[in-house]
C-alpha cells in the first residue's frame, strides 16, 4: 500500500497525545499513543525514533510553553529567580511528567538554552570551575523536587491523632495543598539564593 501524500499524524499531535496520556496515567506507551491518535504503531516510527525521542519532545514542549525574560543588565540573582520559577511552572501544568524525564539525558535545544542561561548567570555571579555545575545540579534538584511535589496527593502527611504534636501543629498551620506548596517553593528559593550568596563570600580564617 502506498504511503499517503498527506501524513496522517504530525509530531505536534504525537507530543500532545503523549502529554495527555502522562497527565492522565503518569506514563505512556507507543501502543496506547497509537490508539489515542487513531493510527498504527508502526506509523509513529515514520516521525520519531521511539519513546526516548517523544519524552525529549515533551520536555521541550513544556519548557517552551513557560517562557522567561532576561534583561540585558539583569543581575544574576534576578536571572536565576526567573529561570527557576519558569522551570517549576513548566512542570506545574504536567507534574506527572517529571519522574519520567529525570531518567534520561537532556538533549532538547530549548532546555539546553535554559541551562546555558543558568551557567551564564552563575558565571556572572562569580562561580567558577566545578562550582558552576554543582550549583546547576543543586538548582535542578530543587526545581524538579518541587515539580514532583506538585504531583503529590493533597494529603502528604497523615500522622495519627496522638504521638506527633509538633508535626500535627505545623500541618494545621500549613494551609491548603496549593498554598502550602507555593509557600514552600518561595521559602526554598530564598534559602537557595542565600546559600549561593554564602558560597560566594570569602572564607574568614
QUIRAHU-V860423 format. One record per backbone hydrogen bond with DSSP energy under -0.5 kcal/mol. NH is the residue of the N-H (numbers start at 0). CO is the residue of the C=O. If there is no record, write none. Layout:
[[NH & CO] [NH & CO]]
//
This chain:
[[6 & 4] [13 & 9] [14 & 10] [15 & 11] [16 & 12] [17 & 13] [18 & 14] [19 & 15] [20 & 16] [21 & 17] [22 & 18] [23 & 19] [24 & 20] [25 & 21] [26 & 20] [32 & 28] [33 & 29] [34 & 30] [35 & 31] [36 & 32] [37 & 33] [38 & 33] [42 & 39] [43 & 39] [43 & 40] [44 & 40] [44 & 41] [45 & 42] [46 & 43] [47 & 43] [53 & 49] [54 & 50] [55 & 51] [56 & 52] [57 & 53] [58 & 54] [59 & 55] [60 & 56] [61 & 57] [62 & 58] [63 & 59] [64 & 60] [65 & 62] [70 & 68] [73 & 70] [78 & 74] [79 & 75] [80 & 76] [81 & 77] [82 & 78] [83 & 79] [84 & 80] [85 & 81] [86 & 82] [87 & 83] [88 & 84] [89 & 85] [90 & 86] [91 & 87] [92 & 88] [92 & 89] [96 & 93] [97 & 94] [99 & 96] [100 & 96] [101 & 97] [102 & 99] [103 & 100] [111 & 107] [112 & 108] [113 & 109] [114 & 110] [115 & 111] [116 & 112] [117 & 113] [118 & 114] [119 & 115] [120 & 116] [121 & 117] [122 & 118] [123 & 119] [124 & 120] [125 & 121] [125 & 122] [126 & 121] [130 & 127] [131 & 128] [132 & 128] [133 & 129] [134 & 130] [135 & 131] [136 & 132] [137 & 133] [138 & 134] [139 & 135] [140 & 136] [141 & 137] [142 & 138] [143 & 139] [144 & 140] [145 & 141] [146 & 142] [147 & 143] [148 & 144] [149 & 145] [150 & 146] [150 & 147] [151 & 148] [155 & 153] [167 & 163] [168 & 164] [169 & 165] [170 & 166] [171 & 167] [172 & 168] [172 & 169] [173 & 170] [174 & 170] [179 & 175] [180 & 176] [181 & 177] [182 & 178] [183 & 179] [184 & 180] [185 & 181] [186 & 182] [187 & 183] [188 & 184] [189 & 185] [190 & 186] [191 & 187] [192 & 188] [193 & 189] [194 & 190] [195 & 191] [196 & 192] [197 & 193] [198 & 194] [199 & 195] [200 & 196] [200 & 197] [204 & 202]]
//
